[in-house]
């Protein structure tokens, strides 16, 4: 088994990296990006398939020595892609072992999030079937798995980092702000490269990761030079120096000295042709086969749902024969508001009772929070700043800033993100249903889940106009 040559005194067996979550932390200029680049160089030299989420467009230099496909929207991409082709490229990369750099440097925040989400979701789904060793690299990971904020993308990245091992998936996460990264991911990382930090909050994170007294942690970390780090893997804890990258580093600090971009290796024509077909929306043979399998899975799920409905109708018929009419004790049959599309008749009573409990809880919230939720749910998955929301829901922006919807965020119904254009909110209804109603979903199937989401979306959109007293909800 090949070793990864990371430095003069650090060489790791490739087998120890398979399925591993590797965290590389440190301030800008400490050498963390070089460490990540060296790891990627060694993985590519070992022909280990990978994808790198490149937020600043600095990893294209790997093409100086290795055949890597750069896609997305940036200055150095081989081919420009949007979110519609992301899943197809992810499948090509995992099935054929094609290394890919996702250059999202020229994408707006919302477009970038959707692109990476679509790509990594396809990787996660397909890896469960193929079970091939594969690595995901993520620069500036605090923007994708931020502490205290819930998003669909964060859920997927965290799932890969924490539970990807069984599927052969590993992750290399890189950040200059340790305290802003989801702690559950950092504390469960199997391999750490801790470069120098200066912020006290980041030093506290190091104190939680290293089994040393706080005074020793601060002394050791502040003494680290550029390129030096504390390596932690199991019982192995030591100070090491990482070798310099052998390929061009696109993230160099500009200076007056001219820098010449090296000659880069070109990607094979057949790979670019396959990507072009994804971009044009044409199907190749593998994707046609995948589409058939997906269709079969959908039909099987629909069949299971119909069988579950038959059992439910038989149960209701039996209850009526015994003098019951399908209503829970103490609740009148007409207690709930009528539904225009009839989806209430399609959903089991147990699911509807859980929805009713949710509605009662939400109706206790202040009016501006109910209006905010109703608006975002109707516009999912678009994100809106506090200024935009204030205009749409007829509320002072100061109210949204001083009285943020923390309960809705904690429940997972909406997410909050601080971007360059301001604090933004978006609906997370689909993710909320997947989590809060997880026990019902196997029996509901895809169609039943769709009905549940549609039912919830309509009921939640009525929150802004409903009366404060919600006692009529069963």
C-alpha positions in Angstrom: 0.0 0.0 0.0 1.4 3.4 -1.0 2.4 6.0 1.6 1.4 9.6 1.5 4.7 11.7 1.8 3.5 14.8 3.6 6.8 16.0 5.2 10.3 15.0 6.2 9.0 13.3 9.3 5.4 12.5 8.4 4.4 9.7 6.0 1.0 8.1 6.3 -0.2 4.8 4.8 -2.9 5.4 2.2 -5.1 2.8 4.0 -5.3 5.1 7.1 -6.8 7.9 5.0 -9.7 5.9 3.4 -13.0 7.1 4.8 -11.2 9.5 7.2 -12.4 13.0 8.2 -9.3 15.2 8.0 -9.4 18.7 9.5 -6.8 21.4 8.6 -7.1 24.5 10.7 -5.1 27.7 11.0 -5.0 31.4 10.3 -4.3 32.9 6.9 -0.6 32.6 6.1 0.1 29.7 8.5 0.4 27.1 5.8 -2.9 25.4 6.0 -3.7 25.7 2.3 -0.3 24.3 1.5 -1.0 21.3 3.8 -4.3 20.7 2.0 -2.6 21.0 -1.4 0.1 18.5 -0.4 -2.5 16.0 0.7 -4.4 16.4 -2.6 -1.1 16.0 -4.5 -0.3 12.8 -2.7 -3.9 11.4 -3.2 -3.7 12.2 -6.9 -0.3 10.6 -7.2 -1.8 7.5 -5.7 -4.7 7.7 -8.2 -7.1 8.2 -5.4 -10.4 9.7 -6.8 -11.5 13.0 -5.3 -13.4 16.2 -5.7 -12.3 19.6 -4.3 -14.8 22.4 -3.6 -12.7 25.4 -4.4 -14.3 28.6 -3.2 -11.4 31.0 -4.3 -10.3 29.3 -7.5 -6.8 28.4 -6.2 -6.4 24.7 -6.8 -6.3 24.7 -10.6 -2.5 24.5 -10.3 -2.8 20.8 -9.5 -3.1 20.4 -13.2 0.6 21.2 -13.5 1.3 17.5 -12.8 -2.1 15.7 -12.7 -5.1 15.2 -15.0 -7.8 17.0 -13.1 -11.1 18.3 -14.5 -12.0 21.9 -13.4 -15.7 22.7 -13.7 -18.0 25.4 -12.5 -17.7 29.2 -13.0 -14.2 30.7 -12.6 -11.3 32.0 -14.6 -9.5 28.7 -15.0 -12.3 26.2 -15.6 -12.1 23.6 -18.3 -15.8 23.8 -19.0 -18.4 26.1 -17.5 -21.3 24.3 -15.7 -24.5 25.3 -13.9 -26.5 23.4 -11.3 -28.4 21.3 -13.9 -25.2 19.4 -14.8 -23.7 19.1 -11.3 -25.2 15.7 -10.6 -24.1 14.2 -13.9 -20.5 15.3 -13.3 -20.6 13.9 -9.8 -21.6 10.6 -11.2 -18.9 10.6 -13.8 -16.3 11.4 -11.2 -17.3 8.7 -8.8 -18.0 6.0 -11.4 -14.9 6.6 -13.6 -12.6 7.9 -10.9 -12.1 11.3 -12.6 -10.6 13.9 -10.2 -12.7 17.1 -10.2 -12.3 20.6 -8.9 -15.5 22.5 -8.4 -14.5 26.1 -9.0 -17.3 28.2 -7.5 -15.3 31.4 -7.2 -17.4 33.3 -9.7 -20.8 32.1 -8.4 -23.1 34.1 -6.2 -23.7 32.7 -2.7 -27.1 31.1 -3.5 -26.0 29.7 -6.8 -22.8 28.3 -5.2 -24.8 26.6 -2.4 -27.2 24.9 -4.9 -24.4 23.8 -7.1 -22.4 22.2 -4.3 -25.5 20.7 -2.7 -26.6 19.0 -5.9 -23.1 17.7 -6.5 -22.4 16.3 -3.0 -26.0 14.9 -2.7 -25.4 12.8 -5.8 -22.0 11.7 -4.5 -23.5 10.6 -1.2 -26.4 8.8 -2.9 -24.3 7.0 -5.4 -21.5 6.1 -3.0 -24.0 4.0 -1.0 -24.3 1.7 -4.1 -20.8 1.7 -5.5 -18.8 1.9 -2.1 -15.6 3.0 -3.7 -12.8 5.0 -1.8 -13.4 8.7 -2.6 -12.3 11.9 -0.9 -14.1 15.3 -0.8 -12.0 18.4 -0.1 -13.7 21.6 1.1 -11.9 24.9 1.4 -13.3 27.6 3.8 -15.6 24.9 5.2 -17.0 27.3 7.9 -19.1 28.7 5.0 -20.6 25.2 4.4 -20.8 23.7 7.9 -21.2 26.8 10.1 -21.6 26.4 13.8 -25.2 27.0 15.0 -26.9 27.3 11.5 -28.8 24.6 9.8 -29.0 24.2 6.0 -29.5 21.3 3.6 -25.9 21.7 2.4 -24.5 21.6 6.0 -26.5 18.4 6.5 -25.0 16.7 3.5 -21.4 17.8 4.2 -21.7 16.8 7.9 -23.1 13.4 6.8 -20.1 12.8 4.5 -17.6 13.9 7.2 -19.2 12.0 10.1 -20.8 8.9 8.5 -19.2 8.6 5.1 -16.7 5.9 6.1 -19.1 3.1 5.6 -19.6 4.3 2.0 -15.9 4.8 1.4 -16.2 8.6 1.6 -13.7 10.7 3.4 -13.4 14.5 3.8 -10.6 17.0 4.0 -12.1 20.2 5.6 -10.0 23.4 5.7 -10.8 26.6 7.6 -9.1 29.7 9.0 -11.8 30.2 11.7 -12.0 27.1 13.8 -14.7 28.5 16.1 -17.0 29.0 13.2 -16.9 25.4 12.1 -19.6 22.9 13.3 -18.1 21.4 16.5 -19.6 18.0 16.0 -17.5 17.6 12.8 -14.2 18.9 14.4 -14.4 16.8 17.6 -15.1 13.6 15.6 -12.4 14.2 12.9 -10.0 11.3 12.9 -7.0 13.3 11.8 -6.1 16.9 12.6 -3.5 19.3 11.2 -3.5 22.3 13.6 -1.6 25.3 12.3 -1.1 28.6 14.2 -4.1 30.6 15.4 -4.2 33.9 17.3 -7.9 34.4 18.1 -8.8 33.5 21.6 -12.0 31.7 20.5 -10.0 29.6 18.0 -7.5 28.8 20.7 -10.3 27.5 22.9 -11.3 25.1 20.1 -7.7 23.9 20.0 -7.9 23.4 23.7 -10.9 21.1 23.3 -9.2 19.1 20.5 -5.8 18.6 22.2 -5.3 16.5 25.4 -3.0 19.1 27.0 -3.4 21.8 29.7 -4.6 25.1 28.2 -1.4 26.8 29.0 0.6 24.2 27.1 -1.8 24.4 24.1 -1.3 28.2 23.8 2.4 27.9 24.2 2.8 25.2 21.6 0.4 26.7 19.1 1.8 30.3 19.3 5.3 28.9 18.7 4.4 27.3 15.4 6.1 28.7 12.3 4.8 28.9 8.7 4.3 25.3 7.4 4.5 23.8 10.9 1.5 22.2 12.6 0.4 19.9 15.4 -0.5 16.5 13.9 -3.1 14.5 15.8 -4.3 11.1 14.8 -5.4 8.6 17.5 -2.6 8.5 20.1 -0.1 10.1 17.7 0.4 13.8 18.7 3.4 15.6 17.5 4.7 18.8 15.9 5.5 18.3 12.2 6.6 20.4 9.2 4.7 19.9 6.0 6.7 19.9 2.7 6.0 22.6 0.2 3.6 22.0 -2.7 5.1 20.6 -5.9 2.4 22.1 -8.1 1.5 25.8 -8.7 -0.4 27.4 -5.8 -3.1 29.6 -7.2 -3.7 31.2 -3.9 -0.3 32.9 -3.6 -0.1 36.4 -2.1 0.3 39.0 -4.9 3.6 40.9 -5.0 5.6 43.0 -7.4 7.6 40.0 -8.5 6.1 38.6 -11.7 4.5 35.2 -11.4 4.1 33.0 -14.5 1.3 30.4 -14.5 2.9 27.1 -15.4 1.8 24.9 -18.4 -1.2 22.8 -17.2 -2.1 19.3 -18.2 -5.2 19.1 -20.5 -8.1 16.8 -19.7 -8.8 14.0 -22.2 -11.2 14.9 -25.0 -13.6 12.1 -24.2 -14.1 13.4 -20.6 -14.9 16.9 -21.9 -17.3 15.4 -24.5 -19.1 13.5 -21.7 -19.4 16.7 -19.7 -20.6 18.6 -22.7 -23.5 16.1 -23.0 -24.4 16.7 -19.4 -24.5 20.4 -20.0 -26.6 20.0 -23.1 -29.0 17.7 -21.3 -28.3 14.6 -23.4 -28.1 11.2 -21.8 -25.2 8.8 -22.1 -25.7 5.0 -21.7 -24.7 4.9 -18.0 -27.1 7.8 -17.2 -29.9 6.1 -19.2 -29.4 2.9 -17.1 -29.4 5.0 -14.0 -32.6 6.7 -15.1 -34.3 3.3 -15.5 -33.2 2.2 -12.1 -34.4 5.4 -10.6 -37.8 4.9 -12.3 -38.0 1.4 -11.0 -37.3 2.6 -7.5 -39.9 5.2 -7.8 -42.5 2.7 -9.0 -41.7 0.4 -6.2 -42.1 3.2 -3.7 -45.5 4.2 -5.2 -46.6 0.6 -5.0 -45.6 0.4 -1.3 -47.5 3.6 -0.7 -50.7 2.3 -2.5 -50.5 -0.9 -0.4 -50.2 1.2 2.8 -53.2 3.2 1.7 -55.2 0.0 1.2 -54.3 -1.1 4.7 -55.3 2.3 6.1 -58.7 2.2 4.3 -59.3 -1.3 5.5 -58.5 -0.2 9.1 -60.9 2.8 8.8 -63.6 0.5 7.4 -63.1 -1.9 10.3 -63.3 1.0 12.8 -66.5 2.3 11.3 -67.9 -1.2 11.6 -67.0 -1.1 15.3 -68.8 2.2 15.8 -65.7 4.5 15.4 -65.3 7.0 12.6 -61.6 7.5 12.4 -61.4 10.5 14.7 -59.2 10.5 17.7 -60.9 10.5 21.2 -62.3 13.9 22.2 -61.9 15.4 18.7 -64.8 16.2 16.4 -64.7 15.0 12.9 -65.0 18.6 11.5 -62.5 20.2 13.8 -59.8 20.8 11.2 -60.2 23.4 8.5 -61.3 22.0 5.1 -58.6 21.2 2.6 -59.0 22.4 -0.9 -57.0 19.6 -2.6 -58.2 16.7 -0.5 -54.7 15.7 0.6 -55.9 15.4 4.2 -57.8 12.3 3.1 -54.6 10.9 1.6 -52.5 11.3 4.8 -52.8 9.0 7.9 -54.5 10.5 11.0 -51.3 10.1 13.0 -49.5 12.4 10.6 -52.3 14.9 10.6 -52.3 15.0 14.5 -48.5 15.8 14.4 -49.1 18.6 11.9 -51.9 20.0 14.2 -49.5 20.0 17.2 -46.9 21.9 15.1 -49.5 24.5 14.0 -50.6 25.1 17.6 -47.0 25.6 18.6 -46.4 28.0 15.7 -49.5 30.0 16.4 -48.1 31.1 19.8 -45.3 32.9 18.0 -45.3 36.7 17.4 -47.2 37.8 14.3 -44.0 39.0 12.5 -42.5 35.5 12.9 -45.6 33.8 11.6 -45.6 36.2 8.6 -41.9 35.6 8.0 -42.4 31.8 8.0 -45.5 31.9 5.8 -43.7 34.1 3.2 -40.5 32.0 3.2 -42.4 28.7 2.9 -44.3 30.0 -0.1 -41.0 31.1 -1.8 -38.8 28.1 -0.9 -35.8 27.7 -1.6 -35.1 31.4 -2.2 -33.3 33.4 0.4 -34.2 36.9 1.5 -32.4 39.6 3.5 -33.9 41.2 6.6 -34.5 44.4 4.5 -36.3 42.4 1.8 -38.4 40.5 4.3 -39.4 43.7 6.1 -40.9 45.0 2.9 -42.7 41.8 2.0 -44.2 41.1 5.4 -44.9 44.7 6.3 -42.6 44.7 9.4 -39.9 47.1 10.6 -36.4 45.7 9.8 -35.3 46.7 13.3 -37.9 44.2 14.7 -36.3 41.4 12.6 -32.9 42.3 13.9 -33.7 42.7 17.5 -36.3 39.9 17.7 -34.9 37.2 15.4 -36.9 34.1 14.8 -34.7 31.9 16.9 -37.4 29.3 17.7 -38.1 28.7 14.0 -34.3 28.3 13.4 -34.0 25.9 16.3 -37.0 23.9 15.0 -35.2 23.6 11.6 -38.1 25.3 9.7 -35.9 28.1 8.5 -32.2 28.7 8.2 -30.2 31.9 8.8 -26.9 32.8 7.1 -24.8 35.9 7.3 -23.7 36.9 3.8 -22.0 39.9 2.2 -25.4 41.4 1.4 -26.7 41.0 4.9 -28.4 38.5 7.2 -30.6 36.2 5.1 -33.3 33.7 5.8 -34.7 30.8 3.8 -37.3 28.1 4.3 -36.1 24.6 5.2 -39.5 22.8 4.9 -38.4 19.8 2.9 -35.4 19.2 5.3 -37.7 19.7 8.3 -40.2 17.1 7.0 -37.3 14.6 6.4 -36.2 15.1 10.0 -39.4 15.7 12.0 -41.5 13.1 10.2 -38.8 10.6 9.6 -40.7 7.8 11.4 -43.6 8.1 8.9 -41.7 8.5 5.7 -40.9 4.8 5.0 -44.6 4.0 4.9 -45.6 7.2 3.1 -43.1 6.8 0.3 -42.0 9.6 -2.1 -45.6 10.4 -3.2 -46.8 10.6 0.4 -43.9 12.8 1.4 -44.8 15.1 -1.5 -48.4 15.3 -0.3 -47.2 16.0 3.3 -45.0 18.8 2.2 -47.7 20.3 0.0 -50.2 20.0 2.9 -47.7 21.7 5.3 -46.9 24.4 2.9 -50.5 25.4 2.5 -51.3 25.3 6.2 -48.1 27.3 7.1 -48.9 29.9 4.4 -52.1 30.6 6.3 -50.3 31.5 9.5 -50.0 35.2 8.6 -53.8 35.6 8.3 -55.1 33.1 10.9 -56.5 34.2 14.3 -54.3 34.1 17.3 -56.6 31.6 19.0 -55.8 28.2 17.4 -57.9 26.1 19.7 -60.0 24.8 16.8 -57.0 22.8 15.5 -57.3 19.2 16.7 
